[in-house]
């Protein structure tokens, strides 16, 4: 197990690769004043199941 993993906050317009891991708190860290409407129970660690570029609707709590 690699304990030296850098896990960043989720952000829009970012290219994610398969199994990339992010922490999602409901905020887009590239736009600190913009909230996604995430419920507290939806915050946490997420990993990418497919390579993609993130969008507002293609987020951990989005529609895609």
Predicted model as a PDB file, atoms N, CA, C, CB and O in Angstrom, pLDDT in the B-factor column:
MODEL        1                                                                  
ATOM      1  N   UNK A   1       0.842  -1.176   0.000  1.00 53.00           N  
ATOM      2  CA  UNK A   1       0.000   0.000   0.000  1.00 53.00           C  
ATOM      3  C   UNK A   1       0.890   1.244   0.000  1.00 53.00           C  
ATOM      4  CB  UNK A   1      -0.960  -0.004   1.220  1.00 53.00           C  
ATOM      5  O   UNK A   1       1.823   1.348   0.797  1.00 53.00           O  
ATOM      6  N   UNK A   2       0.599   2.171  -0.889  1.00 59.00           N  
ATOM      7  CA  UNK A   2       1.341   3.428  -0.968  1.00 59.00           C  
ATOM      8  C   UNK A   2       0.656   4.461  -0.090  1.00 59.00           C  
ATOM      9  CB  UNK A   2       1.443   3.932  -2.437  1.00 59.00           C  
ATOM     10  O   UNK A   2      -0.466   4.872  -0.382  1.00 59.00           O  
ATOM     11  N   UNK A   3       1.314   4.885   0.981  1.00 64.00           N  
ATOM     12  CA  UNK A   3       0.732   5.874   1.889  1.00 64.00           C  
ATOM     13  C   UNK A   3       1.047   7.297   1.475  1.00 64.00           C  
ATOM     14  CB  UNK A   3       1.222   5.640   3.293  1.00 64.00           C  
ATOM     15  O   UNK A   3       0.597   8.238   2.129  1.00 64.00           O  
ATOM     16  N   UNK A   4       1.804   7.480   0.415  1.00 66.00           N  
ATOM     17  CA  UNK A   4       2.202   8.812  -0.035  1.00 66.00           C  
ATOM     18  C   UNK A   4       1.407   9.250  -1.258  1.00 66.00           C  
ATOM     19  CB  UNK A   4       3.692   8.840  -0.349  1.00 66.00           C  
ATOM     20  O   UNK A   4       1.983   9.742  -2.229  1.00 66.00           O  
ATOM     21  N   UNK A   5       0.109   9.078  -1.219  1.00 71.00           N  
ATOM     22  CA  UNK A   5      -0.766   9.445  -2.326  1.00 71.00           C  
ATOM     23  C   UNK A   5      -1.241  10.880  -2.130  1.00 71.00           C  
ATOM     24  CB  UNK A   5      -1.973   8.471  -2.432  1.00 71.00           C  
ATOM     25  O   UNK A   5      -1.660  11.260  -1.037  1.00 71.00           O  
ATOM     26  N   UNK A   6      -1.174  11.664  -3.184  1.00 74.00           N  
ATOM     27  CA  UNK A   6      -1.670  13.038  -3.136  1.00 74.00           C  
ATOM     28  C   UNK A   6      -3.116  13.040  -3.615  1.00 74.00           C  
ATOM     29  CB  UNK A   6      -0.786  13.998  -4.006  1.00 74.00           C  
ATOM     30  O   UNK A   6      -3.379  12.819  -4.797  1.00 74.00           O  
ATOM     31  N   UNK A   7      -4.047  13.287  -2.711  1.00 79.00           N  
ATOM     32  CA  UNK A   7      -5.462  13.321  -3.063  1.00 79.00           C  
ATOM     33  C   UNK A   7      -5.921  14.772  -3.028  1.00 79.00           C  
ATOM     34  CB  UNK A   7      -6.317  12.433  -2.095  1.00 79.00           C  
ATOM     35  O   UNK A   7      -5.923  15.413  -1.978  1.00 79.00           O  
ATOM     36  N   UNK A   8      -6.304  15.271  -4.183  1.00 81.00           N  
ATOM     37  CA  UNK A   8      -6.724  16.674  -4.269  1.00 81.00           C  
ATOM     38  C   UNK A   8      -8.238  16.777  -4.201  1.00 81.00           C  
ATOM     39  CB  UNK A   8      -6.204  17.324  -5.567  1.00 81.00           C  
ATOM     40  O   UNK A   8      -8.952  15.774  -4.218  1.00 81.00           O  
ATOM     41  N   UNK A   9      -8.702  17.997  -4.124  1.00 82.00           N  
ATOM     42  CA  UNK A   9     -10.132  18.256  -4.167  1.00 82.00           C  
ATOM     43  C   UNK A   9     -10.640  18.187  -5.594  1.00 82.00           C  
ATOM     44  CB  UNK A   9     -10.452  19.616  -3.555  1.00 82.00           C  
ATOM     45  O   UNK A   9      -9.903  18.493  -6.532  1.00 82.00           O  
ATOM     46  N   UNK A  10     -11.899  17.787  -5.768  1.00 82.00           N  
ATOM     47  CA  UNK A  10     -12.503  17.701  -7.098  1.00 82.00           C  
ATOM     48  C   UNK A  10     -12.640  19.089  -7.700  1.00 82.00           C  
ATOM     49  CB  UNK A  10     -13.877  17.006  -7.033  1.00 82.00           C  
ATOM     50  O   UNK A  10     -12.892  20.055  -6.980  1.00 82.00           O  
ATOM     51  N   UNK A  11     -12.479  19.197  -9.007  1.00 82.00           N  
ATOM     52  CA  UNK A  11     -12.677  20.470  -9.702  1.00 82.00           C  
ATOM     53  C   UNK A  11     -13.215  20.238 -11.103  1.00 82.00           C  
ATOM     54  CB  UNK A  11     -11.364  21.263  -9.766  1.00 82.00           C  
ATOM     55  O   UNK A  11     -12.999  19.180 -11.693  1.00 82.00           O  
ATOM     56  N   UNK A  12     -13.921  21.242 -11.634  1.00 82.00           N  
ATOM     57  CA  UNK A  12     -14.465  21.142 -12.984  1.00 82.00           C  
ATOM     58  C   UNK A  12     -13.369  21.344 -14.013  1.00 82.00           C  
ATOM     59  CB  UNK A  12     -15.585  22.163 -13.194  1.00 82.00           C  
ATOM     60  O   UNK A  12     -12.302  21.879 -13.711  1.00 82.00           O  
ATOM     61  N   UNK A  13     -13.649  20.911 -15.230  1.00 87.00           N  
ATOM     62  CA  UNK A  13     -12.741  21.054 -16.371  1.00 87.00           C  
ATOM     63  C   UNK A  13     -11.368  20.432 -16.115  1.00 87.00           C  
ATOM     64  CB  UNK A  13     -12.577  22.519 -16.713  1.00 87.00           C  
ATOM     65  O   UNK A  13     -10.349  20.927 -16.596  1.00 87.00           O  
ATOM     66  N   UNK A  14     -11.361  19.350 -15.357  1.00 89.00           N  
ATOM     67  CA  UNK A  14     -10.120  18.643 -15.063  1.00 89.00           C  
ATOM     68  C   UNK A  14     -10.189  17.261 -15.696  1.00 89.00           C  
ATOM     69  CB  UNK A  14      -9.875  18.543 -13.528  1.00 89.00           C  
ATOM     70  O   UNK A  14     -11.222  16.596 -15.620  1.00 89.00           O  
ATOM     71  N   UNK A  15      -9.106  16.825 -16.314  1.00 92.00           N  
ATOM     72  CA  UNK A  15      -9.071  15.494 -16.917  1.00 92.00           C  
ATOM     73  C   UNK A  15      -8.704  14.474 -15.851  1.00 92.00           C  
ATOM     74  CB  UNK A  15      -8.065  15.439 -18.099  1.00 92.00           C  
ATOM     75  O   UNK A  15      -7.628  14.541 -15.257  1.00 92.00           O  
ATOM     76  N   UNK A  16      -9.603  13.536 -15.616  1.00 91.00           N  
ATOM     77  CA  UNK A  16      -9.371  12.468 -14.655  1.00 91.00           C  
ATOM     78  C   UNK A  16      -9.115  11.169 -15.396  1.00 91.00           C  
ATOM     79  CB  UNK A  16     -10.564  12.319 -13.693  1.00 91.00           C  
ATOM     80  O   UNK A  16      -9.728  10.901 -16.429  1.00 91.00           O  
ATOM     81  N   UNK A  17      -8.214  10.370 -14.864  1.00 92.00           N  
ATOM     82  CA  UNK A  17      -7.892   9.065 -15.426  1.00 92.00           C  
ATOM     83  C   UNK A  17      -8.552   7.985 -14.578  1.00 92.00           C  
ATOM     84  CB  UNK A  17      -6.354   8.849 -15.500  1.00 92.00           C  
ATOM     85  O   UNK A  17      -8.977   8.244 -13.452  1.00 92.00           O  
ATOM     86  N   UNK A  18      -8.635   6.782 -15.120  1.00 92.00           N  
ATOM     87  CA  UNK A  18      -9.206   5.653 -14.418  1.00 92.00           C  
ATOM     88  C   UNK A  18      -8.545   5.501 -13.047  1.00 92.00           C  
ATOM     89  CB  UNK A  18      -9.047   4.368 -15.247  1.00 92.00           C  
ATOM     90  O   UNK A  18      -7.318   5.483 -12.942  1.00 92.00           O  
ATOM     91  N   UNK A  19      -9.354   5.393 -12.010  1.00 90.00           N  
ATOM     92  CA  UNK A  19      -8.951   5.199 -10.612  1.00 90.00           C  
ATOM     93  C   UNK A  19      -8.339   6.420  -9.942  1.00 90.00           C  
ATOM     94  CB  UNK A  19      -7.982   4.085 -10.536  1.00 90.00           C  
ATOM     95  O   UNK A  19      -7.867   6.312  -8.810  1.00 90.00           O  
ATOM     96  N   UNK A  20      -8.327   7.592 -10.602  1.00 90.00           N  
ATOM     97  CA  UNK A  20      -7.916   8.808  -9.889  1.00 90.00           C  
ATOM     98  C   UNK A  20      -8.854   8.980  -8.695  1.00 90.00           C  
ATOM     99  CB  UNK A  20      -7.950  10.081 -10.834  1.00 90.00           C  
ATOM    100  O   UNK A  20     -10.049   8.699  -8.792  1.00 90.00           O  
ATOM    101  N   UNK A  21      -8.312   9.437  -7.582  1.00 90.00           N  
ATOM    102  CA  UNK A  21      -9.091   9.608  -6.361  1.00 90.00           C  
ATOM    103  C   UNK A  21      -9.105  11.070  -5.949  1.00 90.00           C  
ATOM    104  CB  UNK A  21      -8.527   8.738  -5.227  1.00 90.00           C  
ATOM    105  O   UNK A  21      -8.074  11.741  -5.993  1.00 90.00           O  
ATOM    106  N   UNK A  22     -10.268  11.565  -5.550  1.00 88.00           N  
ATOM    107  CA  UNK A  22     -10.404  12.953  -5.107  1.00 88.00           C  
ATOM    108  C   UNK A  22     -11.228  12.985  -3.826  1.00 88.00           C  
ATOM    109  CB  UNK A  22     -11.064  13.835  -6.213  1.00 88.00           C  
ATOM    110  O   UNK A  22     -11.954  12.042  -3.514  1.00 88.00           O  
ATOM    111  N   UNK A  23     -11.104  14.083  -3.095  1.00 86.00           N  
ATOM    112  CA  UNK A  23     -11.993  14.330  -1.967  1.00 86.00           C  
ATOM    113  C   UNK A  23     -13.018  15.348  -2.429  1.00 86.00           C  
ATOM    114  CB  UNK A  23     -11.209  14.833  -0.696  1.00 86.00           C  
ATOM    115  O   UNK A  23     -12.664  16.402  -2.958  1.00 86.00           O  
ATOM    116  N   UNK A  24     -14.283  15.035  -2.229  1.00 84.00           N  
ATOM    117  CA  UNK A  24     -15.370  15.909  -2.657  1.00 84.00           C  
ATOM    118  C   UNK A  24     -16.114  16.407  -1.438  1.00 84.00           C  
ATOM    119  CB  UNK A  24     -16.330  15.178  -3.623  1.00 84.00           C  
ATOM    120  O   UNK A  24     -16.699  15.617  -0.697  1.00 84.00           O  
ATOM    121  N   UNK A  25     -16.094  17.723  -1.222  1.00 77.00           N  
ATOM    122  CA  UNK A  25     -16.766  18.300  -0.060  1.00 77.00           C  
ATOM    123  C   UNK A  25     -17.985  19.126  -0.448  1.00 77.00           C  
ATOM    124  CB  UNK A  25     -15.798  19.159   0.724  1.00 77.00           C  
ATOM    125  O   UNK A  25     -18.644  19.710   0.413  1.00 77.00           O  
ATOM    126  N   UNK A  26     -18.284  19.174  -1.730  1.00 70.00           N  
ATOM    127  CA  UNK A  26     -19.399  19.987  -2.197  1.00 70.00           C  
ATOM    128  C   UNK A  26     -18.941  21.289  -2.819  1.00 70.00           C  
ATOM    129  CB  UNK A  26     -20.340  20.274  -1.064  1.00 70.00           C  
ATOM    130  O   UNK A  26     -19.756  22.053  -3.336  1.00 70.00           O  
ATOM    131  N   UNK A  27     -17.656  21.547  -2.775  1.00 66.00           N  
ATOM    132  CA  UNK A  27     -17.112  22.759  -3.360  1.00 66.00           C  
ATOM    133  C   UNK A  27     -16.168  22.412  -4.491  1.00 66.00           C  
ATOM    134  CB  UNK A  27     -16.398  23.599  -2.305  1.00 66.00           C  
ATOM    135  O   UNK A  27     -15.462  21.405  -4.444  1.00 66.00           O  
ATOM    136  N   UNK A  28     -16.162  23.253  -5.500  1.00 61.00           N  
ATOM    137  CA  UNK A  28     -15.245  23.122  -6.622  1.00 61.00           C  
ATOM    138  C   UNK A  28     -14.012  23.941  -6.251  1.00 61.00           C  
ATOM    139  CB  UNK A  28     -15.897  23.609  -7.991  1.00 61.00           C  
ATOM    140  O   UNK A  28     -14.082  25.169  -6.195  1.00 61.00           O  
ATOM    141  N   UNK A  29     -12.902  23.289  -6.002  1.00 62.00           N  
ATOM    142  CA  UNK A  29     -11.709  23.975  -5.522  1.00 62.00           C  
ATOM    143  C   UNK A  29     -11.087  24.907  -6.557  1.00 62.00           C  
ATOM    144  CB  UNK A  29     -10.693  22.968  -5.090  1.00 62.00           C  
ATOM    145  O   UNK A  29     -10.240  25.730  -6.210  1.00 62.00           O  
ATOM    146  N   UNK A  30     -11.491  24.793  -7.816  1.00 65.00           N  
ATOM    147  CA  UNK A  30     -10.997  25.752  -8.815  1.00 65.00           C  
ATOM    148  C   UNK A  30     -11.839  27.028  -8.800  1.00 65.00           C  
ATOM    149  CB  UNK A  30     -11.014  25.121 -10.229  1.00 65.00           C  
ATOM    150  O   UNK A  30     -11.447  28.037  -9.386  1.00 65.00           O  
ATOM    151  N   UNK A  31     -12.987  26.987  -8.135  1.00 64.00           N  
ATOM    152  CA  UNK A  31     -13.875  28.144  -7.988  1.00 64.00           C  
ATOM    153  C   UNK A  31     -14.365  28.154  -6.543  1.00 64.00           C  
ATOM    154  CB  UNK A  31     -15.088  28.091  -9.011  1.00 64.00           C  
ATOM    155  O   UNK A  31     -15.494  27.735  -6.290  1.00 64.00           O  
ATOM    156  N   UNK A  32     -13.561  28.615  -5.588  1.00 57.00           N  
ATOM    157  CA  UNK A  32     -13.880  28.472  -4.167  1.00 57.00           C  
ATOM    158  C   UNK A  32     -15.227  29.027  -3.724  1.00 57.00           C  
ATOM    159  CB  UNK A  32     -12.837  29.123  -3.384  1.00 57.00           C  
ATOM    160  O   UNK A  32     -15.739  28.596  -2.691  1.00 57.00           O  
ATOM    161  N   UNK A  33     -15.810  29.945  -4.441  1.00 55.00           N  
ATOM    162  CA  UNK A  33     -17.086  30.497  -4.001  1.00 55.00           C  
ATOM    163  C   UNK A  33     -18.276  29.730  -4.572  1.00 55.00           C  
ATOM    164  CB  UNK A  33     -17.181  31.955  -4.394  1.00 55.00           C  
ATOM    165  O   UNK A  33     -19.420  30.043  -4.244  1.00 55.00           O  
ATOM    166  N   UNK A  34     -18.034  28.754  -5.403  1.00 56.00           N  
ATOM    167  CA  UNK A  34     -19.110  28.029  -6.070  1.00 56.00           C  
ATOM    168  C   UNK A  34     -19.369  26.699  -5.375  1.00 56.00           C  
ATOM    169  CB  UNK A  34     -18.771  27.800  -7.550  1.00 56.00           C  
ATOM    170  O   UNK A  34     -18.463  25.871  -5.285  1.00 56.00           O  
ATOM    171  N   UNK A  35     -20.561  26.480  -4.891  1.00 60.00           N  
ATOM    172  CA  UNK A  35     -20.923  25.213  -4.243  1.00 60.00           C  
ATOM    173  C   UNK A  35     -21.738  24.355  -5.196  1.00 60.00           C  
ATOM    174  CB  UNK A  35     -21.715  25.467  -2.938  1.00 60.00           C  
ATOM    175  O   UNK A  35     -22.477  24.883  -6.027  1.00 60.00           O  
ATOM    176  N   UNK A  36     -21.613  23.050  -5.085  1.00 62.00           N  
ATOM    177  CA  UNK A  36     -22.314  22.129  -5.979  1.00 62.00           C  
ATOM    178  C   UNK A  36     -23.692  21.750  -5.480  1.00 62.00           C  
ATOM    179  CB  UNK A  36     -21.502  20.888  -6.173  1.00 62.00           C  
ATOM    180  O   UNK A  36     -24.460  21.143  -6.226  1.00 62.00           O  
ATOM    181  N   UNK A  37     -24.032  22.084  -4.251  1.00 64.00           N  
ATOM    182  CA  UNK A  37     -25.298  21.650  -3.683  1.00 64.00           C  
ATOM    183  C   UNK A  37     -25.198  20.269  -3.070  1.00 64.00           C  
ATOM    184  CB  UNK A  37     -26.374  21.664  -4.737  1.00 64.00           C  
ATOM    185  O   UNK A  37     -26.215  19.611  -2.852  1.00 64.00           O  
ATOM    186  N   UNK A  38     -24.009  19.831  -2.794  1.00 70.00           N  
ATOM    187  CA  UNK A  38     -23.754  18.524  -2.192  1.00 70.00           C  
ATOM    188  C   UNK A  38     -24.350  18.447  -0.786  1.00 70.00           C  
ATOM    189  CB  UNK A  38     -22.242  18.242  -2.145  1.00 70.00           C  
ATOM    190  O   UNK A  38     -24.230  19.393  -0.007  1.00 70.00           O  
ATOM    191  N   UNK A  39     -24.984  17.336  -0.465  1.00 71.00           N  
ATOM    192  CA  UNK A  39     -25.457  17.093   0.892  1.00 71.00           C  
ATOM    193  C   UNK A  39     -24.276  16.622   1.740  1.00 71.00           C  
ATOM    194  CB  UNK A  39     -26.616  16.042   0.909  1.00 71.00           C  
ATOM    195  O   UNK A  39     -23.355  16.010   1.199  1.00 71.00           O  
ATOM    196  N   UNK A  40     -24.270  16.884   3.042  1.00 72.00           N  
ATOM    197  CA  UNK A  40     -23.148  16.447   3.881  1.00 72.00           C  
ATOM    198  C   UNK A  40     -22.837  14.952   3.750  1.00 72.00           C  
ATOM    199  CB  UNK A  40     -23.443  16.769   5.325  1.00 72.00           C  
ATOM    200  O   UNK A  40     -21.670  14.564   3.795  1.00 72.00           O  
ATOM    201  N   UNK A  41     -23.871  14.102   3.588  1.00 75.00           N  
ATOM    202  CA  UNK A  41     -23.629  12.663   3.461  1.00 75.00           C  
ATOM    203  C   UNK A  41     -22.962  12.299   2.135  1.00 75.00           C  
ATOM    204  CB  UNK A  41     -24.938  11.905   3.596  1.00 75.00           C  
ATOM    205  O   UNK A  41     -22.435  11.195   2.002  1.00 75.00           O  
ATOM    206  N   UNK A  42     -22.972  13.207   1.146  1.00 78.00           N  
ATOM    207  CA  UNK A  42     -22.353  12.934  -0.147  1.00 78.00           C  
ATOM    208  C   UNK A  42     -20.881  13.330  -0.188  1.00 78.00           C  
ATOM    209  CB  UNK A  42     -23.102  13.659  -1.238  1.00 78.00           C  
ATOM    210  O   UNK A  42     -20.185  12.990  -1.145  1.00 78.00           O  
ATOM    211  N   UNK A  43     -20.394  14.035   0.817  1.00 81.00           N  
ATOM    212  CA  UNK A  43     -18.991  14.411   0.814  1.00 81.00           C  
ATOM    213  C   UNK A  43     -18.157  13.193   1.179  1.00 81.00           C  
ATOM    214  CB  UNK A  43     -18.723  15.582   1.793  1.00 81.00           C  
ATOM    215  O   UNK A  43     -18.606  12.317   1.917  1.00 81.00           O  
ATOM    216  N   UNK A  44     -16.946  13.148   0.657  1.00 85.00           N  
ATOM    217  CA  UNK A  44     -16.062  12.026   0.943  1.00 85.00           C  
ATOM    218  C   UNK A  44     -15.104  11.778  -0.204  1.00 85.00           C  
ATOM    219  CB  UNK A  44     -16.869  10.771   1.227  1.00 85.00           C  
ATOM    220  O   UNK A  44     -14.918  12.630  -1.073  1.00 85.00           O  
ATOM    221  N   UNK A  45     -14.503  10.609  -0.196  1.00 88.00           N  
ATOM    222  CA  UNK A  45     -13.530  10.240  -1.220  1.00 88.00           C  
ATOM    223  C   UNK A  45     -14.236   9.519  -2.357  1.00 88.00           C  
ATOM    224  CB  UNK A  45     -12.410   9.353  -0.625  1.00 88.00           C  
ATOM    225  O   UNK A  45     -15.085   8.656  -2.131  1.00 88.00           O  
ATOM    226  N   UNK A  46     -13.878   9.882  -3.575  1.00 88.00           N  
ATOM    227  CA  UNK A  46     -14.435   9.265  -4.775  1.00 88.00           C  
ATOM    228  C   UNK A  46     -13.307   8.855  -5.693  1.00 88.00           C  
ATOM    229  CB  UNK A  46     -15.404  10.224  -5.499  1.00 88.00           C  
ATOM    230  O   UNK A  46     -12.249   9.484  -5.702  1.00 88.00           O  
ATOM    231  N   UNK A  47     -13.523   7.792  -6.475  1.00 87.00           N  
ATOM    232  CA  UNK A  47     -12.540   7.411  -7.482  1.00 87.00           C  
ATOM    233  C   UNK A  47     -13.213   7.358  -8.841  1.00 87.00           C  
ATOM    234  CB  UNK A  47     -11.888   6.050  -7.140  1.00 87.00           C  
ATOM    235  O   UNK A  47     -14.425   7.174  -8.956  1.00 87.00           O  
ATOM    236  N   UNK A  48     -12.400   7.523  -9.852  1.00 88.00           N  
ATOM    237  CA  UNK A  48     -12.893   7.610 -11.223  1.00 88.00           C  
ATOM    238  C   UNK A  48     -13.046   6.209 -11.832  1.00 88.00           C  
ATOM    239  CB  UNK A  48     -11.939   8.469 -12.083  1.00 88.00           C  
ATOM    240  O   UNK A  48     -12.101   5.420 -11.820  1.00 88.00           O  
ATOM    241  N   UNK A  49     -14.221   5.907 -12.355  1.00 89.00           N  
ATOM    242  CA  UNK A  49     -14.465   4.612 -12.994  1.00 89.00           C  
ATOM    243  C   UNK A  49     -14.131   4.613 -14.474  1.00 89.00           C  
ATOM    244  CB  UNK A  49     -15.902   4.209 -12.808  1.00 89.00           C  
ATOM    245  O   UNK A  49     -13.904   3.553 -15.058  1.00 89.00           O  
ATOM    246  N   UNK A  50     -14.096   5.791 -15.091  1.00 89.00           N  
ATOM    247  CA  UNK A  50     -13.726   5.926 -16.498  1.00 89.00           C  
ATOM    248  C   UNK A  50     -12.945   7.220 -16.677  1.00 89.00           C  
ATOM    249  CB  UNK A  50     -14.985   5.904 -17.419  1.00 89.00           C  
ATOM    250  O   UNK A  50     -13.145   8.173 -15.924  1.00 89.00           O  
ATOM    251  N   UNK A  51     -12.078   7.264 -17.644  1.00 92.00           N  
ATOM    252  CA  UNK A  51     -11.354   8.501 -17.940  1.00 92.00           C  
ATOM    253  C   UNK A  51     -12.339   9.508 -18.528  1.00 92.00           C  
ATOM    254  CB  UNK A  51     -10.161   8.241 -18.926  1.00 92.00           C  
ATOM    255  O   UNK A  51     -13.151   9.162 -19.387  1.00 92.00           O  
ATOM    256  N   UNK A  52     -12.265  10.752 -18.063  1.00 90.00           N  
ATOM    257  CA  UNK A  52     -13.182  11.787 -18.556  1.00 90.00           C  
ATOM    258  C   UNK A  52     -12.696  13.163 -18.112  1.00 90.00           C  
ATOM    259  CB  UNK A  52     -14.629  11.533 -18.046  1.00 90.00           C  
ATOM    260  O   UNK A  52     -11.800  13.280 -17.277  1.00 90.00           O  
ATOM    261  N   UNK A  53     -13.302  14.200 -18.685  1.00 91.00           N  
ATOM    262  CA  UNK A  53     -13.100  15.571 -18.224  1.00 91.00           C  
ATOM    263  C   UNK A  53     -14.321  15.951 -17.409  1.00 91.00           C  
ATOM    264  CB  UNK A  53     -12.873  16.567 -19.424  1.00 91.00           C  
ATOM    265  O   UNK A  53     -15.451  15.795 -17.873  1.00 91.00           O  
ATOM    266  N   UNK A  54     -14.109  16.444 -16.212  1.00 87.00           N  
ATOM    267  CA  UNK A  54     -15.223  16.737 -15.315  1.00 87.00           C  
ATOM    268  C   UNK A  54     -15.989  17.982 -15.742  1.00 87.00           C  
ATOM    269  CB  UNK A  54     -14.717  16.909 -13.897  1.00 87.00           C  
ATOM    270  O   UNK A  54     -15.429  18.916 -16.315  1.00 87.00           O  
ATOM    271  N   UNK A  55     -17.272  17.966 -15.451  1.00 82.00           N  
ATOM    272  CA  UNK A  55     -18.162  19.109 -15.676  1.00 82.00           C  
ATOM    273  C   UNK A  55     -19.059  19.226 -14.456  1.00 82.00           C  
ATOM    274  CB  UNK A  55     -19.011  18.945 -17.000  1.00 82.00           C  
ATOM    275  O   UNK A  55     -19.000  18.383 -13.562  1.00 82.00           O  
ATOM    276  N   UNK A  56     -19.878  20.250 -14.410  1.00 72.00           N  
ATOM    277  CA  UNK A  56     -20.790  20.403 -13.271  1.00 72.00           C  
ATOM    278  C   UNK A  56     -21.720  19.204 -13.130  1.00 72.00           C  
ATOM    279  CB  UNK A  56     -21.613  21.682 -13.420  1.00 72.00           C  
ATOM    280  O   UNK A  56     -21.974  18.752 -12.013  1.00 72.00           O  
ATOM    281  N   UNK A  57     -22.234  18.678 -14.248  1.00 73.00           N  
ATOM    282  CA  UNK A  57     -23.140  17.542 -14.166  1.00 73.00           C  
ATOM    283  C   UNK A  57     -22.376  16.212 -14.113  1.00 73.00           C  
ATOM    284  CB  UNK A  57     -24.095  17.551 -15.355  1.00 73.00           C  
ATOM    285  O   UNK A  57     -22.948  15.188 -13.739  1.00 73.00           O  
ATOM    286  N   UNK A  58     -21.111  16.221 -14.478  1.00 75.00           N  
ATOM    287  CA  UNK A  58     -20.287  15.003 -14.421  1.00 75.00           C  
ATOM    288  C   UNK A  58     -19.366  15.121 -13.204  1.00 75.00           C  
ATOM    289  CB  UNK A  58     -19.448  14.801 -15.758  1.00 75.00           C  
ATOM    290  O   UNK A  58     -18.141  15.164 -13.323  1.00 75.00           O  
ATOM    291  N   UNK A  59     -19.993  15.173 -12.046  1.00 76.00           N  
ATOM    292  CA  UNK A  59     -19.302  15.326 -10.776  1.00 76.00           C  
ATOM    293  C   UNK A  59     -19.705  14.151  -9.868  1.00 76.00           C  
ATOM    294  CB  UNK A  59     -19.642  16.713 -10.107  1.00 76.00           C  
ATOM    295  O   UNK A  59     -20.585  13.374 -10.238  1.00 76.00           O  
ATOM    296  N   UNK A  60     -19.085  14.008  -8.700  1.00 78.00           N  
ATOM    297  CA  UNK A  60     -19.474  12.897  -7.829  1.00 78.00           C  
ATOM    298  C   UNK A  60     -20.958  12.853  -7.494  1.00 78.00           C  
ATOM    299  CB  UNK A  60     -18.698  12.965  -6.566  1.00 78.00           C  
ATOM    300  O   UNK A  60     -21.497  11.769  -7.271  1.00 78.00           O  
ATOM    301  N   UNK A  61     -21.628  13.985  -7.451  1.00 67.00           N  
ATOM    302  CA  UNK A  61     -23.065  13.984  -7.164  1.00 67.00           C  
ATOM    303  C   UNK A  61     -23.883  14.479  -8.338  1.00 67.00           C  
ATOM    304  CB  UNK A  61     -23.356  14.836  -5.952  1.00 67.00           C  
ATOM    305  O   UNK A  61     -25.063  14.793  -8.179  1.00 67.00           O  
ATOM    306  N   UNK A  62     -23.281  14.555  -9.514  1.00 62.00           N  
ATOM    307  CA  UNK A  62     -23.973  15.039 -10.706  1.00 62.00           C  
ATOM    308  C   UNK A  62     -24.883  13.995 -11.313  1.00 62.00           C  
ATOM    309  CB  UNK A  62     -22.978  15.490 -11.732  1.00 62.00           C  
ATOM    310  O   UNK A  62     -25.136  12.955 -10.706  1.00 62.00           O  
ATOM    311  N   UNK A  63     -25.373  14.264 -12.499  1.00 58.00           N  
ATOM    312  CA  UNK A  63     -26.317  13.359 -13.146  1.00 58.00           C  
ATOM    313  C   UNK A  63     -25.628  12.289 -13.975  1.00 58.00           C  
ATOM    314  CB  UNK A  63     -27.258  14.138 -14.018  1.00 58.00           C  
ATOM    315  O   UNK A  63     -26.274  11.315 -14.364  1.00 58.00           O  
ATOM    316  N   UNK A  64     -24.338  12.436 -14.259  1.00 54.00           N  
ATOM    317  CA  UNK A  64     -23.619  11.447 -15.074  1.00 54.00           C  
ATOM    318  C   UNK A  64     -22.662  10.644 -14.224  1.00 54.00           C  
ATOM    319  CB  UNK A  64     -22.856  12.129 -16.211  1.00 54.00           C  
ATOM    320  O   UNK A  64     -21.970   9.764 -14.737  1.00 54.00           O  
TER     321      UNK A  64                                                      
ENDMDL                                                                          
END                                                                             
